[in-house]
Amino acid sequence: MANLRLGYLNAVQLIGRLTADPELKYTSKGIPVCTFRLAVSRRFKDRETGDFRDDVAFLNCVAWRRLAEQADTYLKKGSAILIEGRLRSRSWETNEGQRRSTVEVVARRIEFLDKKTEETTEDISIEPTDDGGLEGGEDI
């Protein structure tokens, strides 16, 4: 057992709804980055009361490049999506000198789960392009 080698896996799949409209920005090098917040819920039965309850998690998500532009075009508050990606933790210092940190989902693929409308007459699923990576690698 001492020679057991574990592989590395950082992958998530989530289904949820946007809590607000996405925000598209550009890095200093002109790379599009779109951020949005996703509400993901889990329904369970309370053992004490027998009632069904919802446990909701709110997750920050980020999409880069073409995926960012498409997310900004098609997503809006309340949109139901399936997002595939990975978790990334990052930290920074505020202007007041306070240390902050967060964990966010870096999107690799987004599938729109809402019914088609006149504006979206086709199923929309965004895959990243082969452009050497998904992230801009710099602050926005």
C-alpha positions as CSV (number, residue, x, y, z in Angstrom):
1,M,0.0,0.0,0.0
2,A,3.0,2.3,0.5
3,N,3.5,2.4,-3.3
4,L,-0.1,3.4,-4.0
5,R,-0.1,6.3,-6.5
6,L,-3.2,8.4,-6.7
7,G,-4.1,10.2,-9.8
8,Y,-5.1,13.8,-9.7
9,L,-8.6,14.9,-10.6
10,N,-10.1,18.3,-10.3
11,A,-13.5,18.2,-12.1
12,V,-17.0,19.4,-11.3
13,Q,-20.4,19.1,-12.9
14,L,-23.1,21.3,-11.5
15,I,-26.7,22.1,-12.5
16,G,-28.1,25.4,-11.2
17,R,-29.5,28.8,-11.9
18,L,-27.8,32.1,-12.3
19,T,-28.5,34.5,-9.4
20,A,-27.8,37.6,-11.4
21,D,-26.9,38.6,-15.0
22,P,-23.4,37.6,-16.0
23,E,-20.6,40.3,-16.0
24,L,-18.3,40.4,-19.0
25,K,-14.9,42.2,-18.6
26,Y,-11.6,42.2,-20.5
27,T,-8.1,41.7,-19.2
28,S,-5.4,44.3,-20.0
29,K,-4.5,42.1,-22.9
30,G,-8.0,42.1,-24.3
31,I,-9.0,38.6,-23.2
32,P,-12.7,38.2,-22.4
33,V,-13.6,36.9,-19.0
34,C,-17.2,36.5,-17.8
35,T,-18.2,36.0,-14.1
36,F,-21.5,34.8,-12.7
37,R,-22.9,33.3,-9.6
38,L,-24.7,29.9,-9.6
39,A,-27.3,28.7,-7.1
40,V,-27.1,24.9,-6.8
41,S,-29.7,23.1,-4.6
42,R,-30.1,19.7,-3.0
43,R,-33.4,18.5,-1.7
44,F,-33.5,16.3,1.3
45,K,-36.0,15.0,3.9
46,D,-35.6,16.3,7.4
47,R,-35.4,13.3,9.7
48,E,-36.9,15.2,12.7
49,T,-39.9,16.8,10.9
50,G,-40.3,14.6,7.9
51,D,-40.5,17.7,5.7
52,F,-38.6,18.1,2.5
53,R,-36.0,20.9,2.7
54,D,-33.6,22.6,0.2
55,D,-29.9,23.1,0.9
56,V,-28.6,25.8,-1.5
57,A,-25.0,26.5,-2.3
58,F,-24.0,29.7,-4.1
59,L,-20.9,29.3,-6.2
60,N,-18.8,31.9,-8.1
61,C,-18.1,30.8,-11.7
62,V,-15.8,32.2,-14.4
63,A,-15.5,31.6,-18.1
64,W,-12.7,32.7,-20.4
65,R,-12.3,33.7,-24.1
66,R,-15.1,32.6,-26.5
67,L,-16.9,30.7,-23.7
68,A,-17.0,34.1,-21.8
69,E,-18.5,35.9,-24.8
70,Q,-21.1,33.2,-25.4
71,A,-22.1,33.1,-21.7
72,D,-22.5,36.8,-21.7
73,T,-24.7,36.6,-24.9
74,Y,-27.0,33.8,-23.8
75,L,-27.1,33.8,-20.0
76,K,-29.2,35.9,-17.8
77,K,-30.5,36.0,-14.2
78,G,-32.5,32.8,-13.7
79,S,-31.0,30.8,-16.6
80,A,-30.7,27.1,-15.9
81,I,-27.3,25.7,-16.9
82,L,-25.1,22.6,-16.6
83,I,-21.5,23.7,-16.1
84,E,-18.5,21.5,-16.3
85,G,-15.1,22.7,-15.2
86,R,-12.7,22.6,-12.3
87,L,-12.3,24.3,-8.9
88,R,-9.7,27.0,-8.4
89,S,-8.8,28.7,-5.2
90,R,-7.3,32.2,-5.2
91,S,-6.5,34.8,-2.6
92,W,-5.8,38.6,-2.7
93,E,-5.3,41.5,-0.4
94,T,-7.9,44.3,-0.4
95,N,-7.0,48.0,-0.5
96,E,-7.6,48.0,3.3
97,G,-4.9,45.3,3.7
98,Q,-7.3,42.5,4.5
99,R,-6.6,39.1,3.1
100,R,-9.5,37.5,1.2
101,S,-9.8,34.1,-0.5
102,T,-12.4,32.3,-2.6
103,V,-13.0,29.1,-4.4
104,E,-14.6,29.3,-7.8
105,V,-15.6,27.1,-10.7
106,V,-13.6,27.7,-13.9
107,A,-15.9,26.7,-16.7
108,R,-14.8,24.4,-19.5
109,R,-18.2,23.8,-20.9
110,I,-21.7,25.3,-20.4
111,E,-24.9,23.7,-21.5
112,F,-28.1,25.8,-21.5
113,L,-31.0,23.9,-20.0
114,D,-33.8,26.4,-20.5
115,K,-36.4,25.8,-23.2
116,K,-35.7,27.3,-26.6
117,T,-37.1,30.8,-27.3
118,E,-37.5,32.7,-30.5
119,E,-34.0,34.2,-30.0
120,T,-32.4,30.8,-29.3
121,T,-33.8,28.4,-31.9
122,E,-31.1,25.8,-31.4
123,D,-29.7,23.9,-28.4
124,I,-26.7,25.8,-27.2
125,S,-23.7,24.1,-25.7
126,I,-20.4,25.9,-25.6
127,E,-17.1,24.0,-25.8
128,P,-13.7,25.7,-25.4
129,T,-11.6,26.2,-28.5
130,D,-8.0,24.8,-28.8
131,D,-6.3,28.1,-28.1
132,G,-3.7,26.8,-25.7
133,G,-5.8,27.2,-22.5
134,L,-8.9,28.6,-21.1
135,E,-7.6,31.2,-18.7
136,G,-6.2,34.6,-19.3
137,G,-3.7,34.1,-16.5
138,E,-3.9,37.7,-15.2
139,D,-6.1,39.9,-13.0
140,I,-9.0,41.7,-14.5
